[in-house]
Amino acid sequence: MKKLLICIVISVFFAVYAERSHAVLGIPDHVPAATVIVPYFEVGIDSTTYPHDTLPVVTNIDAGATVPVHFEMWNVFGVRAGYGNNITLSPLESRSFSVRALINSLPPEFREMFEDGAYYRGFMTFDVVTASTAVPPTDASYPFGNRNALEGWIYYTNLTQGSSNGLPMLAIEGVPPGTHNLLYGFYQNSDNREEIDADARYSAKLMTTGGSSAADPDNSIDRIDSRLYLAYENAATSKVIVFTFPSAGFSLGSNFPGNVTYKRYDEAGNTLADITYDLNRVVNVISYTSHPGPDSKNGWLSLWNVPDEFETYAFSINSAHPPGQPDLTWDAIFESKIY
């Protein structure tokens, strides 16, 4: 009997531990969530010249419940750009989308809102809701649902070059009652969505070492480090995507981080650039093309001191497309390191 009681206590302990340890609030870990975000989509406006498309897939991982979901498309400045919709996901159902098809279904005046050079660019949000709605998640009447039931993936495709790549969507959890206010309020102060700004990340660091939530004393994300691949012999290109969504209380479409310190290093640790860079959008795209010059080197980019008021996430897309050498064509995506 004593052995049985010990086994039951141990089993209960590990069951509770497993339930509580599946995620850390304040950082974008890969867990089921109540909101999943495509932090960057890219679609070539001229599909002949730029055949790029972005293919999001969202899944209800709850085997016992149907989940209503509302999704929105936003342009790079965080302006809601004329397309929001409601879907219902049955237990374990996945739904896939082509961003090209979604944008092409819009009237011309709405398509223009996504134009960014030769591409349509922006981001998408998918939220668990309690009912269908026509308002965005920044509206006070938005019917947030609490169930952490969504997983999402993003495919970035360029099929004429035989290349594609992907990464998980950004997971934003629904937080339980009693959560510290530094850890929630992604869209608006009254919502139950996890934050990933500097205060939340600092709190996550403290909590994982036995402390309590607290505001970040530096009031900024210290560094965002991103991999760059720029080998000229492979016609390499890199894009660093920095997603900086304004925290609750700041206006979408007009509030952006502004100037941050930009430091670029080669693989030997030599400094190639030390300047300022203006993060002047929600979706910031920093593009590089290899060339024969001395600064076309593999290495990494470090952005310093992104202000606290922004929910921040970043990754880099690295590609090699040497002309006439399809066997050397490849793409790779790496999430950035955020400190």
C-alpha positions as CSV (number, residue, x, y, z in Angstrom):
1,M,0.0,0.0,0.0
2,K,2.8,2.4,0.9
3,K,4.5,1.7,-2.5
4,L,1.3,2.3,-4.3
5,L,0.8,5.6,-2.5
6,I,4.3,6.7,-3.4
7,C,3.8,5.7,-7.0
8,I,0.5,7.7,-7.1
9,V,2.2,10.8,-5.6
10,I,5.0,10.6,-8.1
11,S,2.6,10.1,-11.0
12,V,0.6,13.1,-10.0
13,F,3.7,15.2,-9.5
14,F,5.0,14.4,-13.0
15,A,1.5,14.9,-14.5
16,V,1.2,18.4,-12.9
17,Y,4.8,19.2,-13.8
18,A,4.3,18.2,-17.5
19,E,1.2,20.3,-17.7
20,R,2.9,23.4,-16.2
21,S,6.2,23.0,-18.0
22,H,5.0,22.8,-21.5
23,A,5.6,26.5,-22.0
24,V,7.2,29.6,-20.5
25,L,5.0,32.7,-20.7
26,G,6.9,35.8,-22.1
27,I,8.9,34.0,-24.8
28,P,7.6,32.7,-28.2
29,D,8.1,28.9,-27.6
30,H,6.8,26.3,-29.9
31,V,3.6,25.2,-28.1
32,P,-0.1,25.0,-28.8
33,A,-1.5,28.6,-28.6
34,A,-4.7,30.6,-28.7
35,T,-3.1,32.9,-31.4
36,V,-0.7,31.9,-34.1
37,I,0.9,34.6,-36.3
38,V,2.5,34.6,-39.8
39,P,5.0,37.4,-38.9
40,Y,5.9,37.9,-42.6
41,F,4.4,36.9,-45.9
42,E,5.8,37.6,-49.3
43,V,4.0,37.2,-52.7
44,G,5.4,38.4,-56.0
45,I,3.1,40.9,-57.6
46,D,4.1,39.7,-61.1
47,S,3.9,36.0,-60.7
48,T,5.9,35.4,-63.9
49,T,8.9,37.4,-62.7
50,Y,8.5,36.8,-59.0
51,P,6.6,33.5,-58.5
52,H,7.0,33.6,-54.7
53,D,4.1,32.6,-52.5
54,T,3.5,32.1,-48.8
55,L,1.4,29.1,-47.7
56,P,0.2,29.2,-44.1
57,V,-1.3,26.0,-42.5
58,V,-3.2,26.2,-39.2
59,T,-4.3,23.2,-37.2
60,N,-6.7,22.6,-34.3
61,I,-4.7,20.1,-32.2
62,D,-7.6,19.5,-29.8
63,A,-9.0,16.0,-30.4
64,G,-12.2,16.7,-28.5
65,A,-13.4,20.2,-29.5
66,T,-14.3,22.3,-32.6
67,V,-12.6,25.6,-32.5
68,P,-13.8,28.9,-34.1
69,V,-11.0,31.0,-35.5
70,H,-10.8,34.5,-36.8
71,F,-8.0,35.6,-39.1
72,E,-6.8,39.0,-40.3
73,M,-4.3,40.2,-43.0
74,W,-2.3,43.3,-42.2
75,N,0.2,45.3,-44.3
76,V,3.8,45.9,-43.3
77,F,2.8,49.0,-41.3
78,G,0.2,47.1,-39.2
79,V,-2.8,48.5,-41.1
80,R,-5.7,46.1,-41.3
81,A,-5.9,45.8,-45.1
82,G,-9.4,44.8,-46.0
83,Y,-9.4,41.1,-45.4
84,G,-10.6,39.3,-42.3
85,N,-12.5,36.1,-42.1
86,N,-13.9,33.4,-39.8
87,I,-13.4,29.7,-40.1
88,T,-14.2,26.7,-37.9
89,L,-11.7,23.9,-37.4
90,S,-13.0,20.5,-36.4
91,P,-11.0,18.4,-34.0
92,L,-7.5,17.8,-35.4
93,E,-8.4,19.5,-38.7
94,S,-5.8,21.6,-40.6
95,R,-6.6,24.4,-43.0
96,S,-4.2,25.7,-45.6
97,F,-4.1,28.9,-47.5
98,S,-2.3,30.6,-50.4
99,V,-1.6,34.2,-49.6
100,R,-1.5,34.9,-53.3
101,A,-5.0,33.6,-53.8
102,L,-6.2,35.6,-50.8
103,I,-4.8,38.8,-52.1
104,N,-5.9,38.2,-55.6
105,S,-9.4,37.9,-54.4
106,L,-9.4,41.5,-53.1
107,P,-10.4,44.6,-55.0
108,P,-7.5,46.6,-56.5
109,E,-7.6,49.3,-53.8
110,F,-7.1,46.7,-51.1
111,R,-4.3,44.9,-53.0
112,E,-2.4,48.1,-53.3
113,M,-2.2,48.4,-49.5
114,F,0.1,45.3,-49.4
115,E,2.4,46.5,-52.2
116,D,6.1,46.8,-51.1
117,G,8.4,47.1,-54.1
118,A,7.9,44.0,-56.3
119,Y,6.0,42.1,-53.6
120,Y,2.9,42.0,-51.6
121,R,4.1,41.9,-48.0
122,G,2.5,41.9,-44.6
123,F,1.6,39.6,-41.7
124,M,-1.4,37.4,-40.7
125,T,-3.0,36.7,-37.3
126,F,-5.1,33.7,-36.4
127,D,-7.0,33.8,-33.1
128,V,-9.2,31.4,-31.3
129,V,-12.5,33.2,-30.7
130,T,-15.8,32.4,-29.0
131,A,-17.9,33.6,-31.9
132,S,-17.6,34.9,-35.5
133,T,-16.7,38.5,-35.7
134,A,-16.1,41.4,-38.1
135,V,-13.9,43.4,-35.9
136,P,-10.1,43.0,-35.5
137,P,-8.3,41.8,-32.3
138,T,-7.4,45.3,-31.4
139,D,-11.1,46.2,-30.9
140,A,-12.5,46.2,-27.4
141,S,-15.4,44.0,-28.4
142,Y,-13.3,41.3,-29.9
143,P,-14.4,37.8,-28.6
144,F,-11.1,36.3,-27.5
145,G,-11.3,32.6,-26.8
146,N,-9.1,31.0,-24.1
147,R,-8.3,27.6,-25.6
148,N,-4.6,26.9,-26.5
149,A,-5.5,24.7,-29.4
150,L,-3.7,26.1,-32.5
151,E,-0.5,25.1,-34.2
152,G,0.7,26.7,-37.4
153,W,3.3,26.4,-40.1
154,I,4.5,28.7,-42.9
155,Y,5.8,27.6,-46.3
156,Y,7.7,30.1,-48.3
157,T,7.8,28.9,-51.9
158,N,9.6,29.8,-55.1
159,L,8.6,26.8,-57.2
160,T,10.1,27.9,-60.5
161,Q,13.5,27.7,-58.9
162,G,12.6,24.5,-57.2
163,S,13.0,25.9,-53.7
164,S,10.9,26.2,-50.7
165,N,11.4,26.5,-46.9
166,G,9.3,27.0,-43.8
167,L,9.1,27.6,-40.1
168,P,6.5,27.4,-37.3
169,M,4.1,30.2,-36.9
170,L,4.7,32.5,-33.9
171,A,2.8,31.1,-31.0
172,I,1.0,33.5,-28.6
173,E,-0.6,31.7,-25.7
174,G,-3.9,32.4,-23.9
175,V,-2.9,33.0,-20.3
176,P,-4.7,31.7,-17.2
177,P,-6.4,34.0,-14.7
178,G,-4.0,35.5,-12.2
179,T,-1.2,35.9,-14.6
180,H,1.0,38.9,-13.9
181,N,0.1,41.9,-16.1
182,L,3.6,42.2,-17.5
183,L,3.0,38.8,-19.2
184,Y,-0.2,39.5,-21.1
185,G,-1.8,42.2,-23.3
186,F,-0.5,41.5,-26.8
187,Y,-3.3,43.2,-28.7
188,Q,-4.9,45.3,-26.0
189,N,-4.6,45.8,-22.3
190,S,-7.7,43.8,-21.5
191,D,-7.0,40.7,-23.6
192,N,-5.6,37.4,-22.3
193,R,-2.8,37.0,-24.9
194,E,0.8,36.4,-23.9
195,E,3.3,39.3,-24.5
196,I,6.8,38.8,-25.9
197,D,8.2,42.4,-25.3
198,A,11.3,43.2,-23.2
199,D,9.3,43.2,-19.9
200,A,7.8,39.8,-20.6
201,R,11.1,38.3,-21.7
202,Y,12.9,39.6,-18.6
203,S,10.1,38.3,-16.4
204,A,10.4,34.9,-18.1
205,K,14.1,34.8,-17.4
206,L,13.4,35.6,-13.7
207,M,10.7,33.1,-13.3
208,T,12.7,30.2,-14.8
209,T,15.3,30.9,-12.1
210,G,12.9,31.0,-9.2
211,G,12.1,34.8,-9.2
212,S,9.0,36.8,-9.9
213,S,7.8,39.0,-12.8
214,A,9.4,42.4,-13.0
215,A,9.9,45.2,-15.5
216,D,13.0,45.1,-17.6
217,P,15.4,47.7,-16.0
218,D,16.9,48.4,-19.5
219,N,13.5,49.1,-21.1
220,S,14.7,47.4,-24.3
221,I,15.5,44.2,-25.9
222,D,19.3,44.1,-25.8
223,R,20.1,42.3,-29.0
224,I,18.7,40.5,-32.0
225,D,21.3,38.3,-33.6
226,S,20.6,36.9,-37.1
227,R,22.6,34.6,-39.4
228,L,23.7,35.9,-42.8
229,Y,24.9,33.8,-45.8
230,L,26.5,35.9,-48.5
231,A,28.9,33.7,-50.5
232,Y,29.3,35.4,-53.8
233,E,30.2,32.2,-55.7
234,N,26.8,30.8,-54.9
235,A,24.8,34.0,-55.7
236,A,23.7,34.1,-52.1
237,T,21.1,36.3,-50.6
238,S,19.9,36.9,-47.1
239,K,16.8,38.6,-45.6
240,V,16.4,39.5,-42.0
241,I,12.8,39.8,-41.0
242,V,12.2,41.8,-37.8
243,F,8.6,41.7,-36.6
244,T,7.9,44.6,-34.1
245,F,4.2,44.7,-33.1
246,P,3.4,47.7,-30.8
247,S,2.3,46.7,-27.3
248,A,-1.2,47.4,-26.1
249,G,-1.8,51.1,-25.8
250,F,0.3,52.0,-28.9
251,S,-1.3,52.7,-32.2
252,L,-0.8,50.3,-35.1
253,G,0.1,51.9,-38.4
254,S,2.1,54.8,-36.8
255,N,4.2,53.5,-33.8
256,F,7.5,51.8,-34.7
257,P,10.8,51.2,-32.9
258,G,12.8,53.8,-34.9
259,N,16.6,54.0,-34.9
260,V,18.4,51.1,-33.3
261,T,22.1,50.2,-33.4
262,Y,23.1,48.0,-36.3
263,K,26.3,46.0,-36.1
264,R,27.4,43.5,-38.7
265,Y,30.2,40.9,-38.3
266,D,32.0,38.4,-40.5
267,E,32.6,34.9,-39.3
268,A,36.0,35.9,-37.9
269,G,34.3,38.5,-35.6
270,N,35.5,41.5,-37.6
271,T,33.1,44.5,-37.7
272,L,31.8,45.2,-41.2
273,A,29.3,47.9,-40.2
274,D,28.4,49.9,-37.0
275,I,25.6,52.3,-37.9
276,T,22.0,53.0,-36.9
277,Y,19.1,51.5,-38.7
278,D,15.5,52.7,-38.7
279,L,13.0,50.0,-37.8
280,N,10.1,52.0,-39.2
281,R,7.4,49.3,-39.8
282,V,5.8,46.3,-38.0
283,V,7.4,44.0,-40.6
284,N,10.9,45.2,-41.3
285,V,12.8,43.5,-44.1
286,I,16.6,44.0,-44.3
287,S,17.8,42.5,-47.6
288,Y,21.3,41.5,-48.7
289,T,22.7,40.4,-52.1
290,S,26.1,38.9,-52.4
291,H,28.7,40.8,-54.6
292,P,32.4,40.7,-55.2
293,G,33.2,43.5,-52.7
294,P,35.1,43.0,-49.5
295,D,31.9,43.3,-47.3
296,S,30.1,40.4,-49.0
297,K,30.9,37.8,-46.3
298,N,29.1,35.3,-44.3
299,G,28.5,36.2,-40.7
300,W,25.7,37.8,-38.7
301,L,23.7,40.9,-38.0
302,S,23.2,42.3,-34.5
303,L,20.5,44.9,-33.8
304,W,20.7,46.5,-30.4
305,N,18.2,48.2,-28.0
306,V,14.8,47.6,-29.5
307,P,12.4,49.6,-27.3
308,D,10.3,47.8,-24.7
309,E,7.0,48.8,-26.2
310,F,7.2,46.2,-29.0
311,E,6.4,42.5,-29.2
312,T,9.5,41.4,-31.1
313,Y,10.4,38.3,-33.1
314,A,12.9,37.8,-35.9
315,F,14.4,35.3,-38.3
316,S,16.6,35.3,-41.4
317,I,16.0,33.6,-44.8
318,N,19.3,32.5,-46.5
319,S,19.4,31.4,-50.1
320,A,21.9,30.2,-52.7
321,H,20.8,30.2,-56.4
322,P,23.9,30.0,-58.5
323,P,23.0,30.4,-62.2
324,G,22.9,27.1,-64.2
325,Q,23.7,25.0,-61.1
326,P,20.4,23.7,-59.8
327,D,22.2,21.1,-57.7
328,L,23.6,23.9,-55.6
329,T,20.3,25.7,-55.1
330,W,19.0,25.8,-51.5
331,D,17.2,27.9,-48.9
332,A,17.5,27.9,-45.1
333,I,15.5,29.7,-42.4
334,F,16.9,30.4,-39.0
335,E,15.1,32.0,-36.1
336,S,17.1,34.9,-34.6
337,K,18.6,34.9,-31.1
338,I,16.9,37.5,-29.0
339,Y,18.5,38.6,-25.7
